[in-house]
Amino acid sequence: METFQISQLSFTYPGQARPALDHTSLCVEEGAFLVLCGQSGCGKTTLLRQLKPALTPYGTQSGQILFQGRPLRDLGPRQQSGDIGFVMQSPDNQLVTDKVWHELAFGLESLGLDTPTIRRRVAEMASFFGIESWFHRDVAELSGGQKQLLNLAAVMVMQPKVLLLDEPTSQLDPIAAEEFLSVLGRINRDLGTTVILSEHRLEEALPLATAAAVLDGGRLLAAGPPRQVGQTLKDLKHPMFRAMPAPARIWAAVDSDTPCPFTVREGRNWLSDFSHKNVLRPLPPEKERQFDEIPALEARELWFRYEKEGPDVLRGLSLTVGPGEFLALLGGNGAGKSTALSLMAGVNRPQRGTIERRGRLALLPQDPQTLFLKKTVREDLMAMAPEAVELERVAALCRLEGLLDRHPYDLSGGEQQRAALAKVLLCRPRILLLDEPTKGLDTAFQDELAQILAQLLEQNVAVVMVSHDIAFCARYAHRCILIFDGAAAAEGTPRQFFSGNSFYTTAASRMSREVIPQAVTAEDVIFCCGGTVSKEPERRPPPEHLPAPPGEGEKPVQMPPPSKKALSRRTRLTVFCLLLLVPVTLFAGSYFWKDRNYYVISLLILLECMLPFFLVFEGRKPSAREVTVLASLCALGVAGRAAFFM
């Protein structure tokens, strides 16, 4: 029996001429594990949201969707909530309570189940997901991986018949992502729950899948078993084939007659047999790169914590990046990578340590929506580039031509990343900081992003990128640093860095390290096996909007120490009045009223102590120094009043 039967489904967003889904037909068998893939903006998220009526966006829909043989629109709200679970891309967007245990119980409480049933289901699900050790913790204290696991558990506690997931691992580090996907495999295998997963990380997802479906421009390009879909993409020479697992891409490039390997274990066995029958070519050495001795960005012994009594997030982190160098920062969720970027950008200031920056700096944050301020992408870019020619140039560079008149929040995750990158590039930076720029991007645009970065590097722009995309860093970065416990735990070139790791490494490295120890990319293995290495995407001409090389004698910009501003003239005048009025009032009261009218004198002194605060702080935020000075003077005034009446 089919869980979902989708027939000729079309959907168009308001104001758009081109449909996001165009006559899409797909059957999802009961108990299947379907991986939904495609390039950014192909309609994956739109299709998933059509399967959850409560999340279906506003627009024009045609076609039919059947859920277990019934029209989906005929399902009541209670059945929709209980039978169809949905896990969003961002963990924080789905959390609704403050405690882990309450998050697990919230959905069941909303359905009106009795307390014994809620306690039983919550206890069972917490045990299944290994949540017991943090069952009573605050949700805000959890790591990104724990939050996403909690979202999954909070959905599964309602015992859904189908589980929809929209790129749930995009913000997770490699270890957390692998653990999350392995839990999905257990849910599908042990509980028989139908899983429909939209994902760009096909390296780990496809080996778990029983079926795959590829969307292209809103249309269904291919569907079936993963190996069959991979073969179809290869025959069509489609760009999505580059997203297939590394063992499959290596096998296809070498053109072997043996069955296609899909997992690291299968790839290792295939490569071992291939090496016994064929002579492998030696791996060429890494290119030696020389950078200017004067770094573009230098951080020395950075220490930082968000709260005075909280733990240190950074503990003596030091790093340098030269002009034209591409430095990648890797590490687990909560290791301090994004915090380090915020210090380099000047968003936060370290408690200890120094940062030197030479040239203009721009930061692409992890959440691209924080950069969007206008109603359309065009207006957002026009705020940075008033000239139409310059806007068109950067829009073409980031593949935004057809998206300029759309609202930024209506774009897919990958399209938002491209729009945010375009806005950052219009700042003409000399130092570019990128926080998870490949999140939500398909493999084709990742290659184009690499070309954009290459053009910047050629013009001596320094690039520092925080990323969980190990394959991208292994292929394009000049140097990699592993952040652990707030400091740099390991550093080296991609081959030095990834060839010695077990988890923070590529599938190609795990597959080939027994035969080709230094190979870290699929292209390395293909070259050694004598296969055809895929050509790099065509180099675009350097865009004119990129900055010119820095002028000679440009001085480094050092972060200044906390400033000590002098008290303003208005503040000094107010302090003088306070020092004068209180003694005069005390003297006049003692001289004229003797021991009478205590309340009048007290009220006058109280008003005189309050008056400076209204005069000094009206319409602005007070500085800590001003508050300290005036509070001390008021305390003296109160002490004088008390001494007068004693």
C-alpha positions in Angstrom: 0.0 0.0 0.0 1.2 3.5 -0.8 1.7 5.9 2.0 1.6 8.8 -0.5 0.4 8.8 -4.1 1.1 12.1 -5.8 -0.6 12.6 -9.2 0.2 15.5 -11.5 0.9 17.9 -8.7 1.6 21.5 -9.6 2.1 24.5 -7.4 2.8 28.1 -8.1 3.7 30.8 -5.5 1.8 34.1 -5.6 3.1 36.5 -8.2 5.3 34.0 -9.9 4.8 32.9 -13.6 6.9 29.7 -13.3 5.5 26.9 -11.1 7.7 25.6 -8.3 6.2 22.1 -8.9 5.2 21.2 -12.5 3.0 18.1 -13.0 5.0 16.0 -10.5 3.8 12.3 -10.0 5.4 10.1 -7.3 4.4 7.0 -5.3 5.9 6.4 -1.8 5.5 2.9 -0.6 4.6 2.1 3.0 7.8 1.6 5.1 10.1 3.1 2.4 13.1 5.4 3.1 12.9 7.9 0.3 15.7 10.4 -0.3 14.5 13.5 -2.1 17.4 15.3 -3.9 18.0 17.9 -6.5 19.7 21.3 -7.0 18.9 24.2 -4.8 15.5 25.7 -5.7 14.3 22.6 -7.5 11.2 22.3 -5.4 12.2 19.8 -2.7 11.0 21.9 0.3 7.8 22.9 -1.6 7.0 19.3 -2.3 7.6 18.3 1.4 5.3 21.1 2.6 2.5 20.0 0.2 2.5 16.7 2.2 1.9 18.4 5.5 -1.3 20.5 5.1 -0.6 22.7 8.2 2.7 23.8 6.6 1.6 24.1 3.0 2.5 27.6 1.7 0.0 30.0 0.1 -0.3 29.6 -3.6 -2.1 27.9 -6.5 -2.2 24.1 -6.4 -3.5 21.5 -8.8 -3.3 17.8 -9.0 -4.0 15.2 -6.3 -2.3 13.9 -3.2 -3.6 10.7 -1.5 -2.5 9.6 2.0 -3.1 5.9 2.5 -5.7 5.9 -0.2 -7.6 9.0 1.1 -7.4 12.6 -0.2 -4.9 14.4 2.0 -7.2 17.4 2.3 -9.9 15.3 3.9 -7.7 14.4 6.9 -8.7 16.2 10.1 -6.3 18.4 12.0 -5.8 15.7 14.7 -4.9 13.0 12.2 -2.6 15.3 10.3 -0.7 16.2 13.5 -0.4 12.6 14.7 0.1 10.7 11.5 2.4 13.0 9.6 5.5 14.3 11.4 7.8 17.0 10.1 11.3 18.0 11.1 12.5 21.4 9.9 15.9 22.5 8.7 16.7 24.8 11.6 16.5 23.2 15.0 15.6 26.4 16.8 12.5 27.0 14.6 10.7 24.0 15.9 11.4 24.2 19.7 8.4 25.6 21.6 9.2 24.9 25.3 12.0 25.6 27.8 12.7 22.1 29.1 13.6 18.9 27.3 11.0 16.8 29.1 8.3 19.3 28.3 9.2 19.5 24.6 8.7 15.7 24.4 5.4 15.9 26.1 4.1 19.0 24.4 2.6 17.3 21.3 0.9 14.6 23.3 -0.6 17.2 25.7 -1.9 19.1 22.6 -3.7 16.0 21.5 -5.3 15.7 24.9 -3.9 12.3 25.9 -4.1 11.2 29.5 -1.1 11.6 31.9 -0.2 7.8 32.2 0.0 7.5 28.4 2.1 10.7 28.1 4.5 9.5 30.8 4.9 6.0 29.1 5.5 7.4 25.6 7.9 10.1 26.8 9.9 7.6 28.9 10.1 5.1 26.0 11.1 7.7 23.4 13.7 9.3 25.8 15.3 5.8 26.2 15.3 5.1 22.5 17.0 8.3 21.7 19.4 8.2 24.6 18.1 11.5 26.1 18.0 10.3 29.8 21.3 12.2 30.7 19.9 15.6 29.6 16.2 14.9 30.1 15.8 17.7 32.7 18.1 20.3 31.0 17.1 23.7 29.5 16.6 23.5 25.8 18.8 26.6 25.4 21.8 24.7 26.9 21.7 22.0 24.2 24.1 21.7 21.3 22.8 21.9 17.7 22.9 18.1 17.3 21.0 17.6 20.6 18.4 20.1 19.6 17.8 18.4 16.2 17.6 15.0 17.9 15.1 16.4 20.4 13.0 17.7 17.5 13.0 14.2 16.0 12.1 12.6 19.3 9.3 15.1 19.9 7.8 14.2 16.6 8.3 10.4 17.0 6.7 10.4 20.4 3.4 11.0 18.6 3.9 7.7 16.7 3.5 9.1 13.2 3.0 6.8 10.2 5.3 9.0 8.0 8.2 11.2 8.8 9.1 14.2 6.6 12.5 15.9 7.1 13.7 19.0 5.3 17.5 19.0 5.2 17.8 18.2 9.0 21.6 17.9 9.0 22.5 21.1 7.2 23.5 22.8 10.4 25.2 19.8 12.1 28.8 18.9 12.2 29.9 15.6 10.5 29.7 13.4 13.6 26.4 14.8 14.7 25.0 14.5 11.2 26.1 10.9 10.9 24.5 10.0 14.3 21.3 11.7 13.3 21.0 9.8 10.0 21.8 6.5 11.7 18.9 7.2 14.1 16.7 7.7 11.1 17.8 4.4 9.7 16.9 2.7 13.0 13.5 4.4 13.0 12.8 3.1 9.4 14.2 -0.3 10.0 13.0 -1.1 13.6 9.7 0.8 13.7 8.7 0.6 10.0 8.0 4.3 9.8 8.0 5.7 6.3 10.7 8.3 5.9 10.9 11.0 3.2 14.2 12.9 3.6 15.2 16.0 1.6 19.0 16.1 1.8 22.2 17.5 0.1 24.4 15.1 2.1 23.9 12.1 -0.1 27.2 10.5 1.0 25.6 9.3 4.2 21.9 9.4 3.2 21.7 7.3 0.0 23.2 4.1 1.6 20.3 4.1 4.1 17.6 4.7 1.4 15.4 2.2 -0.3 14.4 4.7 -3.0 15.5 8.1 -4.3 13.8 10.8 -6.3 15.5 13.7 -8.2 13.7 16.9 -8.9 14.9 19.4 -11.6 13.2 22.7 -12.1 10.0 21.5 -10.3 9.8 18.3 -12.5 10.6 14.7 -11.5 13.7 13.8 -13.3 14.3 10.2 -12.0 12.9 7.9 -9.3 13.7 4.4 -8.2 16.3 2.5 -6.2 19.4 4.6 -5.4 21.8 2.7 -7.7 19.4 3.0 -10.6 18.9 6.7 -10.1 22.6 7.1 -9.9 23.0 5.3 -13.2 20.3 7.5 -14.8 22.1 10.7 -13.7 25.4 9.3 -15.1 23.8 8.5 -18.4 22.2 12.0 -18.6 25.5 13.6 -17.5 23.4 15.6 -15.0 25.2 17.9 -12.5 23.5 16.1 -9.7 25.7 13.0 -10.3 28.5 14.9 -8.6 26.4 14.7 -5.4 26.5 10.9 -5.5 28.6 9.1 -2.9 32.3 9.2 -3.5 32.7 5.4 -4.1 30.1 5.6 -6.9 31.7 8.7 -8.6 35.1 7.1 -8.4 33.8 3.8 -9.9 32.0 5.7 -12.7 35.2 7.7 -13.6 37.3 4.6 -13.7 34.7 2.7 -15.8 34.9 -0.6 -14.1 32.8 -3.7 -15.0 32.2 -4.6 -11.4 28.9 -3.6 -9.6 28.8 0.0 -8.4 29.9 0.5 -4.8 27.8 2.9 -2.7 29.2 2.7 0.8 32.7 3.2 2.1 33.0 -0.5 2.9 32.0 -1.5 -0.7 34.3 1.1 -2.1 37.3 -0.1 0.0 36.7 -3.7 -1.2 36.4 -2.5 -4.8 39.6 -0.4 -4.7 41.5 -3.3 -3.1 40.5 -5.6 -5.9 41.2 -2.9 -8.5 44.7 -2.3 -7.1 45.6 -6.0 -7.2 44.7 -6.1 -10.9 46.0 -2.7 -12.0 49.0 -0.5 -11.3 48.1 2.7 -9.5 49.7 6.0 -10.4 51.5 7.9 -7.7 49.7 10.8 -6.2 51.2 14.1 -7.3 52.3 16.4 -4.4 50.2 19.2 -3.1 50.9 22.6 -4.7 53.1 24.7 -2.5 51.6 28.1 -1.9 53.5 31.1 -0.7 51.7 34.0 1.0 52.7 37.4 2.1 54.7 37.5 5.3 52.4 40.2 6.6 49.1 38.5 7.4 45.8 40.1 6.4 44.2 38.9 9.6 46.0 37.9 12.8 44.4 36.7 16.1 46.6 36.2 19.2 45.6 34.3 22.4 41.8 35.0 22.1 39.8 34.3 25.3 36.0 34.9 25.3 32.9 34.0 27.3 29.4 35.2 26.8 28.5 35.6 30.5 30.6 36.7 33.4 30.1 33.5 35.3 29.8 31.3 32.2 32.4 28.9 30.7 35.1 30.1 28.4 34.0 29.5 24.7 37.5 30.4 23.4 40.6 29.5 25.3 43.7 31.1 23.8 42.8 30.7 20.2 45.6 32.0 17.8 45.5 32.0 14.0 46.7 33.9 11.0 45.6 34.2 7.4 47.6 35.8 4.6 46.4 37.8 1.7 45.0 35.4 -1.0 44.8 32.5 1.5 41.8 30.3 2.0 41.6 29.1 5.7 38.9 26.6 6.8 37.8 26.3 10.4 36.3 23.0 11.3 35.0 21.5 14.6 31.9 20.2 16.4 28.8 22.3 17.2 29.6 24.6 20.1 33.3 24.4 19.6 33.6 28.1 19.2 34.0 28.5 15.4 31.2 31.1 14.9 32.3 32.9 18.1 35.8 33.2 16.6 34.4 34.8 13.4 32.3 37.2 15.5 35.5 38.4 17.2 37.4 38.7 14.0 34.5 40.8 12.5 34.4 43.0 15.6 30.8 42.0 16.5 32.1 40.8 19.9 35.3 41.9 21.7 37.6 39.3 23.4 38.2 39.5 27.1 41.9 38.8 26.4 44.0 38.8 23.3 44.4 41.0 20.2 43.2 41.0 16.6 44.8 42.9 13.8 43.0 43.4 10.5 44.5 44.9 7.4 41.8 46.1 5.0 38.0 46.2 4.7 36.2 43.2 6.3 32.9 41.6 5.5 31.0 38.8 7.3 28.4 36.3 5.8 26.6 35.1 8.9 25.3 31.6 9.5 21.7 32.8 9.2 21.4 34.6 5.8 18.0 36.1 6.7 19.7 38.5 9.1 21.0 40.4 6.1 17.7 40.9 4.3 16.0 44.2 5.0 13.9 44.9 1.9 10.8 43.4 0.2 12.7 42.0 -2.8 16.1 40.7 -3.5 16.7 43.5 -6.0 16.0 46.2 -3.4 18.3 44.5 -1.0 21.1 44.5 -3.5 20.4 48.0 -4.7 21.0 49.2 -1.1 24.6 48.0 -1.6 25.0 48.7 -5.3 22.9 51.7 -6.6 24.3 51.2 -10.1 22.2 48.7 -12.1 25.2 47.4 -14.1 27.0 46.4 -10.9 23.9 44.7 -9.5 23.3 42.7 -12.7 26.9 41.6 -12.7 26.9 40.2 -9.1 23.4 38.8 -9.7 24.7 36.8 -12.6 27.8 35.8 -10.6 25.5 34.3 -7.9 22.8 32.9 -10.2 20.1 35.3 -9.0 18.8 36.6 -12.4 15.4 34.9 -12.0 15.0 35.7 -8.2 15.6 39.4 -8.1 11.9 40.3 -7.8 11.0 37.7 -5.2 10.8 38.3 -1.4 14.1 37.0 0.2 12.0 35.0 2.7 10.3 33.2 -0.1 13.5 31.7 -1.4 14.8 28.3 -0.6 17.7 27.9 1.9 20.3 27.6 -0.8 18.9 30.6 -2.8 19.0 32.7 0.4 22.6 31.8 0.8 23.4 32.9 -2.7 21.5 36.2 -2.2 23.3 36.9 1.0 26.7 36.1 -0.6 25.9 38.6 -3.4 25.1 41.3 -0.8 28.4 40.6 1.0 30.4 40.7 -2.2 29.1 44.1 -3.0 30.9 45.4 0.1 34.2 44.9 -1.8 36.0 43.2 1.1 39.7 42.6 1.5 39.0 40.0 4.3 36.0 37.8 3.7 34.5 35.8 6.7 32.0 33.0 5.8 30.0 31.1 8.3 28.6 27.9 6.8 28.3 29.3 3.2 27.7 25.9 1.6 24.7 25.1 3.9 21.7 24.3 1.6 23.8 24.6 -1.6 23.8 21.9 -4.3 27.0 20.5 -5.6 26.8 22.5 -8.8 26.7 25.9 -7.1 29.3 24.7 -4.6 31.6 24.5 -7.6 30.6 27.9 -8.7 31.1 29.2 -5.1 34.6 27.8 -5.3 35.2 29.7 -8.5 33.9 33.0 -7.0 36.3 32.4 -4.0 39.1 31.6 -6.5 38.7 35.0 -8.2 38.7 36.7 -4.8 41.9 34.8 -3.8 43.6 35.8 -7.0 43.1 39.5 -6.0 44.7 38.8 -2.6 41.4 38.7 -0.7 41.9 36.6 2.5 39.0 34.1 3.1 38.2 32.5 6.4 35.4 30.0 6.3 33.6 28.0 9.0 32.2 24.9 7.6 30.9 21.4 8.2 31.3 20.5 4.6 34.5 18.4 4.7 34.6 17.5 1.1 34.5 21.2 0.0 37.2 22.1 2.5 39.4 19.2 1.4 39.1 20.2 -2.3 39.4 23.9 -2.1 40.9 25.2 1.1 44.6 26.0 1.4 44.8 25.3 5.1 42.5 23.7 7.7 42.3 24.2 11.5 40.3 21.9 13.9 38.8 24.0 16.7 38.3 21.9 19.9 37.8 23.1 23.5 38.1 26.7 22.4 41.6 26.4 20.8 43.3 25.1 17.6 43.8 21.4 18.2 45.2 20.5 14.7 46.3 22.4 11.7 47.7 21.6 8.2 47.1 21.4 4.5 44.1 19.4 3.4 46.2 16.2 2.9 48.1 16.6 6.1 44.8 17.4 8.0 42.3 14.9 6.6 44.5 11.9 6.0 45.1 11.4 9.7 41.5 11.7 10.9 38.9 9.0 11.4 35.7 11.1 11.4 36.7 14.6 10.3 37.7 13.3 7.0 36.3 12.5 3.6 34.6 9.3 2.4 37.3 9.1 -0.3 40.0 9.1 2.4 38.3 6.4 4.5 37.9 4.4 1.4 41.4 4.6 0.0 43.8 5.1 3.0 45.0 1.5 3.0 46.0 1.8 -0.7 46.6 5.5 -1.3 47.3 6.9 2.2 47.4 10.6 1.2 44.4 10.7 -1.0 41.6 12.9 0.5 39.3 13.8 -2.5 37.5 11.6 -5.0 39.6 13.3 -7.7 42.8 12.1 -6.0 41.6 8.5 -6.1 40.4 8.8 -9.7 43.8 10.2 -10.8 45.7 7.3 -9.1 43.3 4.7 -10.7 43.9 6.2 -14.1 40.3 7.4 -14.5 39.0 10.6 -16.1 39.0 13.4 -13.6 35.9 15.7 -14.1 36.8 19.1 -15.5 36.6 22.1 -13.3 33.6 24.4 -14.1 34.4 27.1 -16.6 36.2 30.0 -15.1 34.2 33.2 -15.2 36.1 36.4 -16.1 37.0 38.3 -12.9 34.0 40.6 -12.2 34.7 44.3 -12.3 33.1 44.9 -9.0 35.8 43.1 -7.1 38.2 45.4 -5.2 41.5 46.5 -6.4 44.7 45.3 -4.7 45.4 47.2 -1.5 47.6 50.3 -1.8 51.2 50.3 -0.6 51.8 51.3 2.9 48.3 50.4 4.1 48.6 50.2 7.9 47.1 47.4 9.9 43.9 48.1 11.7 44.1 47.0 15.3 41.1 46.6 17.6 41.2 49.5 20.1 41.0 48.8 23.8 37.8 49.8 25.6 37.5 53.6 25.4 37.5 55.8 28.5 35.4 58.8 27.6 35.5 61.9 29.8 32.4 63.0 31.6 30.3 65.3 29.4 29.9 69.0 30.2 26.3 68.5 31.1 27.2 65.7 33.6 29.9 67.9 35.2 27.5 70.8 35.6 24.9 68.4 37.2 27.4 67.0 39.6 28.4 70.5 40.7 24.8 71.5 41.3 24.3 68.3 43.3 27.3 69.0 45.5 26.1 72.6 46.0 22.4 72.1 46.5 22.4 69.4 49.1 24.7 71.2 51.6 22.8 74.5 51.1 19.5 72.8 51.8 20.9 71.2 54.9 22.4 74.5 56.1 19.2 76.5 55.4 17.0 74.0 57.1 19.1 73.9 60.2 19.5 77.7 60.3 16.0 78.9 59.5 13.8 76.0 60.7 15.9 74.7 63.5 14.5 71.3 64.6 11.1 71.8 62.7 9.8 70.8 59.2 11.9 67.6 58.9 9.6 66.2 56.2 10.0 69.3 54.0 13.8 69.2 54.2 13.8 65.5 53.5 11.6 65.9 50.4 13.8 68.7 49.1 17.0 66.6 49.4 15.3 63.6 47.8 14.2 65.7 44.8 17.7 67.2 44.5 19.2 63.6 44.4 16.7 62.5 41.7 17.0 65.7 39.5 20.5 64.9 38.1 19.3 61.5 36.7 16.6 63.2 34.7 18.9 65.9 33.5 21.8 63.7 32.4 20.1 60.6 31.0 17.1 62.1 29.3 16.8 60.7 25.7 20.0 58.5 25.8 21.6 55.5 27.4 23.8 56.2 30.4 27.4 55.0 30.6 28.5 52.8 33.5 30.9 55.5 34.7 28.1 58.2 34.8 25.8 55.9 36.8 28.6 55.2 39.3 29.5 58.9 39.8 25.9 60.1 40.3 25.0 57.1 42.5 27.9 57.8 44.8 27.0 61.5 45.1 23.4 60.6 45.9 24.6 58.2 48.5 26.6 61.1 50.0 23.5 63.3 49.9 21.4 60.6 51.7 24.2 60.1 54.3 24.2 63.9 54.9 20.4 63.9 55.3 20.7 61.1 57.8 23.4 62.9 59.8 21.3 66.1 59.8 18.4 64.4 61.5 20.4 62.4 64.0 
